[in-house]
Amino acid sequence: MDYVSALVPPVVMAVFFVGVIRVIVKTQGGANKAKEDAAVDAALARAEGTRQATAGTDA
């Protein structure tokens, strides 16, 4: 019975890991992809604008 108690934690972790990967893959894309992409693009543009504005005032 020692082998059963030795195998249970890795099996549980493997099942959990497979579940996490399935959730990640399922949530990629879909109906909200365009909205998420737009939010990321807006945040990057805002950060780039801030960086350029501070670089212009340091001169």
All heavy atoms as TSV, in Angstrom:
chain	resi	resn	atom	element	x	y	z
A	1	MET	N	N	0.814	-1.211	0.000
A	1	MET	CA	C	0.000	0.000	0.000
A	1	MET	C	C	0.849	1.263	0.000
A	1	MET	O	O	0.315	2.336	-0.247
A	1	MET	CB	C	-0.933	0.010	1.204
A	1	MET	CG	C	-2.031	-1.052	1.167
A	1	MET	SD	S	-3.003	-1.023	-0.339
A	1	MET	CE	C	-4.041	0.358	-0.050
A	2	ASP	N	N	2.141	1.138	0.277
A	2	ASP	CA	C	2.995	2.323	0.236
A	2	ASP	C	C	3.077	2.909	-1.169
A	2	ASP	O	O	3.190	4.119	-1.340
A	2	ASP	CB	C	4.403	1.976	0.729
A	2	ASP	CG	C	4.445	1.741	2.227
A	2	ASP	OD1	O	3.540	2.245	2.917
A	2	ASP	OD2	O	5.373	1.052	2.684
A	3	TYR	N	N	3.027	2.038	-2.175
A	3	TYR	CA	C	3.116	2.546	-3.541
A	3	TYR	C	C	1.890	3.369	-3.913
A	3	TYR	O	O	1.982	4.323	-4.684
A	3	TYR	CB	C	3.325	1.399	-4.540
A	3	TYR	CG	C	2.190	0.398	-4.600
A	3	TYR	CD1	C	1.143	0.590	-5.485
A	3	TYR	CD2	C	2.177	-0.725	-3.776
A	3	TYR	CE1	C	0.102	-0.316	-5.543
A	3	TYR	CE2	C	1.138	-1.628	-3.828
A	3	TYR	CZ	C	0.094	-1.423	-4.719
A	3	TYR	OH	O	-0.935	-2.310	-4.780
A	4	VAL	N	N	0.744	3.040	-3.355
A	4	VAL	CA	C	-0.463	3.824	-3.633
A	4	VAL	C	C	-0.333	5.218	-3.031
A	4	VAL	O	O	-0.603	6.227	-3.689
A	4	VAL	CB	C	-1.723	3.113	-3.094
A	4	VAL	CG1	C	-2.949	4.009	-3.217
A	4	VAL	CG2	C	-1.939	1.795	-3.801
A	5	SER	N	N	0.122	5.292	-1.798
A	5	SER	CA	C	0.280	6.604	-1.157
A	5	SER	C	C	1.402	7.409	-1.811
A	5	SER	O	O	1.385	8.632	-1.783
A	5	SER	CB	C	0.542	6.443	0.337
A	5	SER	OG	O	1.748	5.740	0.557
A	6	ALA	N	N	2.355	6.732	-2.439
A	6	ALA	CA	C	3.430	7.444	-3.134
A	6	ALA	C	C	2.957	7.969	-4.491
A	6	ALA	O	O	3.472	8.979	-4.979
A	6	ALA	CB	C	4.626	6.531	-3.323
A	7	LEU	N	N	1.992	7.307	-5.104
A	7	LEU	CA	C	1.525	7.714	-6.433
A	7	LEU	C	C	0.380	8.709	-6.406
A	7	LEU	O	O	0.139	9.402	-7.389
A	7	LEU	CB	C	1.100	6.477	-7.229
A	7	LEU	CG	C	2.230	5.563	-7.676
A	7	LEU	CD1	C	1.645	4.347	-8.369
A	7	LEU	CD2	C	3.187	6.280	-8.601
A	8	VAL	N	N	-0.337	8.807	-5.310
A	8	VAL	CA	C	-1.510	9.680	-5.263
A	8	VAL	C	C	-1.165	11.157	-5.478
A	8	VAL	O	O	-1.788	11.808	-6.329
A	8	VAL	CB	C	-2.306	9.461	-3.962
A	8	VAL	CG1	C	-3.352	10.550	-3.763
A	8	VAL	CG2	C	-2.965	8.093	-3.981
A	9	PRO	N	N	-0.187	11.735	-4.789
A	9	PRO	CA	C	0.070	13.170	-5.009
A	9	PRO	C	C	0.461	13.518	-6.452
A	9	PRO	O	O	-0.080	14.484	-7.002
A	9	PRO	CB	C	1.207	13.492	-4.030
A	9	PRO	CG	C	1.069	12.467	-2.962
A	9	PRO	CD	C	0.589	11.232	-3.656
A	10	PRO	N	N	1.353	12.764	-7.116
A	10	PRO	CA	C	1.652	13.114	-8.510
A	10	PRO	C	C	0.446	12.968	-9.435
A	10	PRO	O	O	0.278	13.768	-10.361
A	10	PRO	CB	C	2.758	12.133	-8.914
A	10	PRO	CG	C	3.339	11.642	-7.651
A	10	PRO	CD	C	2.259	11.719	-6.635
A	11	VAL	N	N	-0.378	11.984	-9.194
A	11	VAL	CA	C	-1.561	11.796	-10.040
A	11	VAL	C	C	-2.530	12.949	-9.841
A	11	VAL	O	O	-3.080	13.489	-10.812
A	11	VAL	CB	C	-2.229	10.438	-9.748
A	11	VAL	CG1	C	-3.586	10.347	-10.418
A	11	VAL	CG2	C	-1.333	9.295	-10.186
A	12	VAL	N	N	-2.723	13.376	-8.608
A	12	VAL	CA	C	-3.622	14.504	-8.331
A	12	VAL	C	C	-3.078	15.772	-8.985
A	12	VAL	O	O	-3.830	16.534	-9.603
A	12	VAL	CB	C	-3.803	14.686	-6.807
A	12	VAL	CG1	C	-4.518	15.995	-6.500
A	12	VAL	CG2	C	-4.553	13.506	-6.220
A	13	MET	N	N	-1.780	16.003	-8.874
A	13	MET	CA	C	-1.188	17.187	-9.492
A	13	MET	C	C	-1.294	17.131	-11.013
A	13	MET	O	O	-1.542	18.148	-11.658
A	13	MET	CB	C	0.265	17.342	-9.066
A	13	MET	CG	C	0.413	17.799	-7.628
A	13	MET	SD	S	2.101	18.209	-7.167
A	13	MET	CE	C	2.896	16.624	-7.261
A	14	ALA	N	N	-1.115	15.955	-11.592
A	14	ALA	CA	C	-1.227	15.811	-13.041
A	14	ALA	C	C	-2.647	16.104	-13.508
A	14	ALA	O	O	-2.845	16.790	-14.518
A	14	ALA	CB	C	-0.801	14.411	-13.462
A	15	VAL	N	N	-3.634	15.616	-12.796
A	15	VAL	CA	C	-5.029	15.873	-13.155
A	15	VAL	C	C	-5.331	17.364	-13.041
A	15	VAL	O	O	-5.963	17.955	-13.921
A	15	VAL	CB	C	-5.980	15.038	-12.272
A	15	VAL	CG1	C	-7.419	15.486	-12.427
A	15	VAL	CG2	C	-5.826	13.559	-12.590
A	16	PHE	N	N	-4.862	17.997	-11.983
A	16	PHE	CA	C	-5.068	19.431	-11.804
A	16	PHE	C	C	-4.397	20.211	-12.927
A	16	PHE	O	O	-4.972	21.148	-13.485
A	16	PHE	CB	C	-4.526	19.874	-10.441
A	16	PHE	CG	C	-4.679	21.336	-10.187
A	16	PHE	CD1	C	-5.916	21.885	-9.912
A	16	PHE	CD2	C	-3.581	22.179	-10.227
A	16	PHE	CE1	C	-6.064	23.249	-9.682
A	16	PHE	CE2	C	-3.713	23.529	-10.008
A	16	PHE	CZ	C	-4.955	24.078	-9.729
A	17	PHE	N	N	-3.176	19.835	-13.287
A	17	PHE	CA	C	-2.434	20.514	-14.343
A	17	PHE	C	C	-3.165	20.401	-15.677
A	17	PHE	O	O	-3.294	21.385	-16.408
A	17	PHE	CB	C	-1.029	19.923	-14.444
A	17	PHE	CG	C	-0.179	20.579	-15.487
A	17	PHE	CD1	C	0.322	21.848	-15.284
A	17	PHE	CD2	C	0.115	19.922	-16.668
A	17	PHE	CE1	C	1.101	22.452	-16.246
A	17	PHE	CE2	C	0.888	20.512	-17.632
A	17	PHE	CZ	C	1.388	21.784	-17.426
A	18	VAL	N	N	-3.669	19.211	-15.996
A	18	VAL	CA	C	-4.414	19.023	-17.233
A	18	VAL	C	C	-5.671	19.891	-17.222
A	18	VAL	O	O	-6.019	20.505	-18.233
A	18	VAL	CB	C	-4.750	17.532	-17.439
A	18	VAL	CG1	C	-5.762	17.353	-18.556
A	18	VAL	CG2	C	-3.486	16.740	-17.727
A	19	GLY	N	N	-6.334	19.994	-16.089
A	19	GLY	CA	C	-7.514	20.843	-15.981
A	19	GLY	C	C	-7.187	22.309	-16.211
A	19	GLY	O	O	-7.921	23.014	-16.908
A	20	VAL	N	N	-6.094	22.773	-15.645
A	20	VAL	CA	C	-5.681	24.169	-15.827
A	20	VAL	C	C	-5.370	24.446	-17.295
A	20	VAL	O	O	-5.782	25.471	-17.851
A	20	VAL	CB	C	-4.468	24.497	-14.925
A	20	VAL	CG1	C	-3.848	25.825	-15.307
A	20	VAL	CG2	C	-4.883	24.499	-13.476
A	21	ILE	N	N	-4.653	23.535	-17.935
A	21	ILE	CA	C	-4.314	23.720	-19.344
A	21	ILE	C	C	-5.586	23.742	-20.204
A	21	ILE	O	O	-5.715	24.558	-21.116
A	21	ILE	CB	C	-3.360	22.601	-19.824
A	21	ILE	CG1	C	-2.026	22.682	-19.077
A	21	ILE	CG2	C	-3.147	22.676	-21.322
A	21	ILE	CD1	C	-1.297	23.991	-19.241
A	22	ARG	N	N	-6.549	22.881	-19.889
A	22	ARG	CA	C	-7.807	22.870	-20.654
A	22	ARG	C	C	-8.552	24.193	-20.504
A	22	ARG	O	O	-9.095	24.726	-21.473
A	22	ARG	CB	C	-8.692	21.723	-20.199
A	22	ARG	CG	C	-8.181	20.370	-20.671
A	22	ARG	CD	C	-9.145	19.272	-20.365
A	22	ARG	NE	N	-10.377	19.505	-21.121
A	22	ARG	CZ	C	-11.550	18.991	-20.790
A	22	ARG	NH1	N	-11.664	18.227	-19.728
A	22	ARG	NH2	N	-12.615	19.240	-21.515
A	23	VAL	N	N	-8.561	24.744	-19.296
A	23	VAL	CA	C	-9.238	26.028	-19.074
A	23	VAL	C	C	-8.532	27.128	-19.852
A	23	VAL	O	O	-9.182	27.970	-20.489
A	23	VAL	CB	C	-9.295	26.358	-17.571
A	23	VAL	CG1	C	-9.705	27.804	-17.339
A	23	VAL	CG2	C	-10.250	25.414	-16.868
A	24	ILE	N	N	-7.216	27.130	-19.839
A	24	ILE	CA	C	-6.458	28.154	-20.567
A	24	ILE	C	C	-6.748	28.064	-22.057
A	24	ILE	O	O	-6.986	29.076	-22.723
A	24	ILE	CB	C	-4.954	28.014	-20.274
A	24	ILE	CG1	C	-4.658	28.433	-18.846
A	24	ILE	CG2	C	-4.133	28.840	-21.257
A	24	ILE	CD1	C	-3.250	28.142	-18.395
A	25	VAL	N	N	-6.733	26.858	-22.595
A	25	VAL	CA	C	-6.966	26.694	-24.028
A	25	VAL	C	C	-8.393	27.079	-24.395
A	25	VAL	O	O	-8.631	27.738	-25.416
A	25	VAL	CB	C	-6.653	25.243	-24.455
A	25	VAL	CG1	C	-7.141	24.967	-25.863
A	25	VAL	CG2	C	-5.162	24.971	-24.342
A	26	LYS	N	N	-9.361	26.718	-23.559
A	26	LYS	CA	C	-10.760	27.034	-23.868
A	26	LYS	C	C	-11.040	28.528	-23.806
A	26	LYS	O	O	-11.919	29.021	-24.511
A	26	LYS	CB	C	-11.689	26.311	-22.891
A	26	LYS	CG	C	-11.931	24.878	-23.234
A	26	LYS	CD	C	-12.981	24.293	-22.297
A	26	LYS	CE	C	-13.442	22.948	-22.782
A	26	LYS	NZ	N	-14.549	22.435	-21.966
A	27	THR	N	N	-10.340	29.262	-22.960
A	27	THR	CA	C	-10.632	30.688	-22.817
A	27	THR	C	C	-9.885	31.541	-23.832
A	27	THR	O	O	-10.088	32.754	-23.859
A	27	THR	CB	C	-10.290	31.178	-21.403
A	27	THR	OG1	O	-8.920	30.908	-21.124
A	27	THR	CG2	C	-11.172	30.499	-20.366
A	28	GLN	N	N	-9.047	30.948	-24.648
A	28	GLN	CA	C	-8.364	31.719	-25.687
A	28	GLN	C	C	-9.327	31.940	-26.837
A	28	GLN	O	O	-10.021	31.026	-27.271
A	28	GLN	CB	C	-7.125	30.971	-26.190
A	28	GLN	CG	C	-6.088	30.754	-25.133
A	28	GLN	CD	C	-5.596	32.048	-24.538
A	28	GLN	OE1	O	-5.185	32.941	-25.278
A	28	GLN	NE2	N	-5.621	32.157	-23.235
A	29	GLY	N	N	-9.350	33.148	-27.353
A	29	GLY	CA	C	-10.243	33.442	-28.468
A	29	GLY	C	C	-11.677	33.597	-28.016
A	29	GLY	O	O	-11.971	34.024	-26.913
A	30	GLY	N	N	-12.587	33.270	-28.877
A	30	GLY	CA	C	-13.996	33.352	-28.534
A	30	GLY	C	C	-14.571	34.735	-28.770
A	30	GLY	O	O	-13.994	35.579	-29.449
A	31	ALA	N	N	-15.723	34.972	-28.185
A	31	ALA	CA	C	-16.469	36.204	-28.420
A	31	ALA	C	C	-15.772	37.426	-27.841
A	31	ALA	O	O	-15.902	38.530	-28.369
A	31	ALA	CB	C	-17.869	36.067	-27.824
A	32	ASN	N	N	-15.037	37.264	-26.754
A	32	ASN	CA	C	-14.421	38.416	-26.101
A	32	ASN	C	C	-13.012	38.722	-26.610
A	32	ASN	O	O	-12.373	39.645	-26.122
A	32	ASN	CB	C	-14.360	38.189	-24.589
A	32	ASN	CG	C	-15.730	38.217	-23.962
A	32	ASN	OD1	O	-16.607	38.921	-24.435
A	32	ASN	ND2	N	-15.936	37.446	-22.918
A	33	LYS	N	N	-12.526	37.965	-27.579
A	33	LYS	CA	C	-11.150	38.154	-28.040
A	33	LYS	C	C	-10.919	39.561	-28.587
A	33	LYS	O	O	-9.932	40.204	-28.256
A	33	LYS	CB	C	-10.788	37.122	-29.100
A	33	LYS	CG	C	-9.337	37.238	-29.552
A	33	LYS	CD	C	-8.933	36.068	-30.394
A	33	LYS	CE	C	-7.523	36.162	-30.894
A	33	LYS	NZ	N	-6.543	36.742	-30.036
A	34	ALA	N	N	-11.827	40.058	-29.410
A	34	ALA	CA	C	-11.651	41.390	-29.996
A	34	ALA	C	C	-11.656	42.460	-28.915
A	34	ALA	O	O	-10.850	43.398	-28.955
A	34	ALA	CB	C	-12.747	41.659	-31.022
A	35	LYS	N	N	-12.540	42.317	-27.929
A	35	LYS	CA	C	-12.600	43.302	-26.847
A	35	LYS	C	C	-11.332	43.263	-26.004
A	35	LYS	O	O	-10.784	44.315	-25.642
A	35	LYS	CB	C	-13.830	43.019	-25.984
A	35	LYS	CG	C	-14.081	44.077	-24.927
A	35	LYS	CD	C	-15.453	43.922	-24.291
A	35	LYS	CE	C	-15.513	42.668	-23.456
A	35	LYS	NZ	N	-16.733	42.570	-22.651
A	36	GLU	N	N	-10.831	42.056	-25.720
A	36	GLU	CA	C	-9.598	41.937	-24.943
A	36	GLU	C	C	-8.410	42.502	-25.712
A	36	GLU	O	O	-7.561	43.195	-25.149
A	36	GLU	CB	C	-9.356	40.477	-24.581
A	36	GLU	CG	C	-10.371	39.918	-23.599
A	36	GLU	CD	C	-10.260	38.410	-23.446
A	36	GLU	OE1	O	-9.411	37.808	-24.130
A	36	GLU	OE2	O	-11.030	37.852	-22.657
A	37	ASP	N	N	-8.345	42.197	-27.022
A	37	ASP	CA	C	-7.258	42.726	-27.840
A	37	ASP	C	C	-7.292	44.243	-27.894
A	37	ASP	O	O	-6.253	44.908	-27.837
A	37	ASP	CB	C	-7.324	42.147	-29.250
A	37	ASP	CG	C	-6.944	40.673	-29.303
A	37	ASP	OD1	O	-6.390	40.169	-28.304
A	37	ASP	OD2	O	-7.201	40.035	-30.343
A	38	ALA	N	N	-8.478	44.817	-27.992
A	38	ALA	CA	C	-8.607	46.272	-28.036
A	38	ALA	C	C	-8.157	46.894	-26.715
A	38	ALA	O	O	-7.500	47.941	-26.708
A	38	ALA	CB	C	-10.045	46.656	-28.348
A	39	ALA	N	N	-8.482	46.256	-25.606
A	39	ALA	CA	C	-8.069	46.778	-24.300
A	39	ALA	C	C	-6.556	46.737	-24.155
A	39	ALA	O	O	-5.941	47.691	-23.655
A	39	ALA	CB	C	-8.729	45.980	-23.183
A	40	VAL	N	N	-5.939	45.663	-24.616
A	40	VAL	CA	C	-4.479	45.561	-24.545
A	40	VAL	C	C	-3.827	46.591	-25.454
A	40	VAL	O	O	-2.855	47.254	-25.067
A	40	VAL	CB	C	-4.020	44.126	-24.905
A	40	VAL	CG1	C	-2.514	44.072	-25.090
A	40	VAL	CG2	C	-4.459	43.153	-23.833
A	41	ASP	N	N	-4.357	46.741	-26.664
A	41	ASP	CA	C	-3.803	47.731	-27.584
A	41	ASP	C	C	-3.915	49.143	-27.012
A	41	ASP	O	O	-2.990	49.948	-27.133
A	41	ASP	CB	C	-4.516	47.659	-28.939
A	41	ASP	CG	C	-4.154	46.395	-29.699
A	41	ASP	OD1	O	-3.129	45.764	-29.370
A	41	ASP	OD2	O	-4.918	46.033	-30.626
A	42	ALA	N	N	-5.032	49.453	-26.373
A	42	ALA	CA	C	-5.217	50.773	-25.783
A	42	ALA	C	C	-4.228	51.000	-24.636
A	42	ALA	O	O	-3.644	52.078	-24.513
A	42	ALA	CB	C	-6.647	50.933	-25.288
A	43	ALA	N	N	-4.020	49.973	-23.814
A	43	ALA	CA	C	-3.071	50.110	-22.706
A	43	ALA	C	C	-1.652	50.295	-23.219
A	43	ALA	O	O	-0.891	51.115	-22.686
A	43	ALA	CB	C	-3.167	48.892	-21.796
A	44	LEU	N	N	-1.293	49.551	-24.258
A	44	LEU	CA	C	0.056	49.701	-24.830
A	44	LEU	C	C	0.242	51.079	-25.460
A	44	LEU	O	O	1.296	51.698	-25.317
A	44	LEU	CB	C	0.313	48.599	-25.860
A	44	LEU	CG	C	0.483	47.188	-25.309
A	44	LEU	CD1	C	0.580	46.184	-26.443
A	44	LEU	CD2	C	1.701	47.105	-24.410
A	45	ALA	N	N	-0.782	51.567	-26.145
A	45	ALA	CA	C	-0.696	52.894	-26.757
A	45	ALA	C	C	-0.567	53.966	-25.690
A	45	ALA	O	O	0.205	54.924	-25.837
A	45	ALA	CB	C	-1.922	53.142	-27.626
A	46	ARG	N	N	-1.313	53.810	-24.593
A	46	ARG	CA	C	-1.238	54.770	-23.494
A	46	ARG	C	C	0.162	54.767	-22.880
A	46	ARG	O	O	0.744	55.830	-22.610
A	46	ARG	CB	C	-2.289	54.419	-22.444
A	46	ARG	CG	C	-2.664	55.559	-21.557
A	46	ARG	CD	C	-3.829	55.231	-20.613
A	46	ARG	NE	N	-4.833	54.343	-21.199
A	46	ARG	CZ	C	-5.169	53.156	-20.692
A	46	ARG	NH1	N	-4.614	52.715	-19.589
A	46	ARG	NH2	N	-6.090	52.420	-21.277
A	47	ALA	N	N	0.716	53.582	-22.677
A	47	ALA	CA	C	2.053	53.484	-22.095
A	47	ALA	C	C	3.099	54.069	-23.037
A	47	ALA	O	O	4.026	54.757	-22.599
A	47	ALA	CB	C	2.374	52.032	-21.776
A	48	GLU	N	N	2.950	53.819	-24.320
A	48	GLU	CA	C	3.901	54.357	-25.302
A	48	GLU	C	C	3.803	55.874	-25.356
A	48	GLU	O	O	4.809	56.571	-25.424
A	48	GLU	CB	C	3.628	53.750	-26.681
A	48	GLU	CG	C	4.581	54.212	-27.752
A	48	GLU	CD	C	6.001	53.720	-27.556
A	48	GLU	OE1	O	6.193	52.717	-26.850
A	48	GLU	OE2	O	6.919	54.357	-28.110
A	49	GLY	N	N	2.584	56.406	-25.300
A	49	GLY	CA	C	2.407	57.857	-25.302
A	49	GLY	C	C	3.019	58.503	-24.069
A	49	GLY	O	O	3.649	59.553	-24.149
A	50	THR	N	N	2.862	57.876	-22.934
A	50	THR	CA	C	3.440	58.394	-21.695
A	50	THR	C	C	4.958	58.359	-21.766
A	50	THR	O	O	5.634	59.306	-21.363
A	50	THR	CB	C	2.952	57.564	-20.496
A	50	THR	OG1	O	1.540	57.604	-20.463
A	50	THR	CG2	C	3.515	58.097	-19.195
A	51	ARG	N	N	5.487	57.276	-22.319
A	51	ARG	CA	C	6.948	57.146	-22.413
A	51	ARG	C	C	7.515	58.199	-23.349
A	51	ARG	O	O	8.538	58.826	-23.062
A	51	ARG	CB	C	7.322	55.751	-22.914
A	51	ARG	CG	C	8.803	55.463	-22.857
A	51	ARG	CD	C	9.096	54.019	-23.216
A	51	ARG	NE	N	8.770	53.731	-24.592
A	51	ARG	CZ	C	9.642	53.809	-25.607
A	51	ARG	NH1	N	10.875	54.177	-25.382
A	51	ARG	NH2	N	9.266	53.516	-26.823
A	52	GLN	N	N	6.840	58.452	-24.481
A	52	GLN	CA	C	7.322	59.456	-25.415
A	52	GLN	C	C	7.189	60.856	-24.844
A	52	GLN	O	O	8.045	61.716	-25.066
A	52	GLN	CB	C	6.548	59.341	-26.739
A	52	GLN	CG	C	6.935	58.126	-27.543
A	52	GLN	CD	C	6.125	58.012	-28.818
A	52	GLN	OE1	O	5.195	58.773	-29.065
A	52	GLN	NE2	N	6.479	57.027	-29.639
A	53	ALA	N	N	6.125	61.097	-24.071
A	53	ALA	CA	C	5.934	62.418	-23.493
A	53	ALA	C	C	7.005	62.709	-22.438
A	53	ALA	O	O	7.535	63.811	-22.394
A	53	ALA	CB	C	4.537	62.511	-22.853
A	54	THR	N	N	7.350	61.735	-21.640
A	54	THR	CA	C	8.384	61.955	-20.633
A	54	THR	C	C	9.750	62.037	-21.280
A	54	THR	O	O	10.613	62.777	-20.804
A	54	THR	CB	C	8.381	60.835	-19.567
A	54	THR	OG1	O	8.558	59.579	-20.203
A	54	THR	CG2	C	7.096	60.847	-18.779
A	55	ALA	N	N	9.979	61.337	-22.371
A	55	ALA	CA	C	11.267	61.425	-23.069
A	55	ALA	C	C	11.412	62.792	-23.720
A	55	ALA	O	O	12.518	63.339	-23.796
A	55	ALA	CB	C	11.369	60.319	-24.124
A	56	GLY	N	N	10.321	63.379	-24.178
A	56	GLY	CA	C	10.375	64.685	-24.813
A	56	GLY	C	C	10.606	65.812	-23.814
A	56	GLY	O	O	11.197	66.834	-24.138
A	57	THR	N	N	10.177	65.679	-22.585
A	57	THR	CA	C	10.336	66.740	-21.595
A	57	THR	C	C	11.663	66.641	-20.851
A	57	THR	O	O	12.064	67.586	-20.193
A	57	THR	CB	C	9.198	66.681	-20.549
A	57	THR	OG1	O	9.204	65.403	-19.922
A	57	THR	CG2	C	7.853	66.914	-21.210
A	58	ASP	N	N	12.378	65.517	-20.977
A	58	ASP	CA	C	13.675	65.367	-20.298
A	58	ASP	C	C	14.788	66.090	-21.031
A	58	ASP	O	O	15.835	66.329	-20.472
A	58	ASP	CB	C	14.041	63.888	-20.159
A	58	ASP	CG	C	13.160	63.178	-19.153
A	58	ASP	OD1	O	12.524	63.886	-18.337
A	58	ASP	OD2	O	13.116	61.930	-19.152
A	59	ALA	N	N	14.590	66.443	-22.274
A	59	ALA	CA	C	15.656	67.039	-23.073
A	59	ALA	C	C	15.958	68.429	-22.690
A	59	ALA	O	O	15.850	69.182	-21.996
A	59	ALA	CB	C	15.276	67.023	-24.557
